[in-house]
């Protein structure tokens, strides 16, 4: 009577499965993605004649709602929260660059998003394709030769960390020749 063994997964097996599920969930789905477009950017010398730029780097006009959105974003960042950029998407002939959030990180600002190949051919995206420029004209680039090769329709995460001084505006410039450079307004200078 008591000699039958139950068939099925022992309790420790269920614990292992639950543990694996929790690990995958805590990695926010980024466990198996390409880490090559995750870099810390460093301040570069300001080019001759670079001087101070207008509030956002002199790249056009802002929508009427931008000052209110900028104040809200600066307030969120000041509280340690993340927020959405002014222009979240930049579409180039071969890639789409989407910035989902700006988040404070240990005296720096993280620019978090993704890059998607929108063309019919493979596209190599080096980390050097990205430049961050602040409203004072300072340029930030990443070192090294990291890159990601994206097949048509494929995406990879983009995570750029920049030591942005408090209160400065920020733009993301994507240089991916032969396409013309694309600029995204991320953050308006805090006035």
Secondary structure as UniProt FT lines:
FT   TURN            2..3
FT   HELIX           11..26
FT   TURN            27..29
FT   TURN            31..32
FT   HELIX           35..37
FT   STRAND          38..44
FT   TURN            48..49
FT   TURN            55..56
FT   TURN            64..65
FT   HELIX           66..78
FT   TURN            79..80
FT   STRAND          82..83
FT   STRAND          89..91
FT   STRAND          95..105
FT   TURN            106..107
FT   STRAND          108..117
FT   STRAND          123..126
FT   HELIX           127..129
FT   STRAND          130..134
FT   TURN            135..136
FT   STRAND          139..142
FT   STRAND          147..150
FT   TURN            152..153
FT   STRAND          155..162
FT   TURN            166..167
FT   STRAND          170..174
FT   TURN            177..178
FT   STRAND          182..187
//
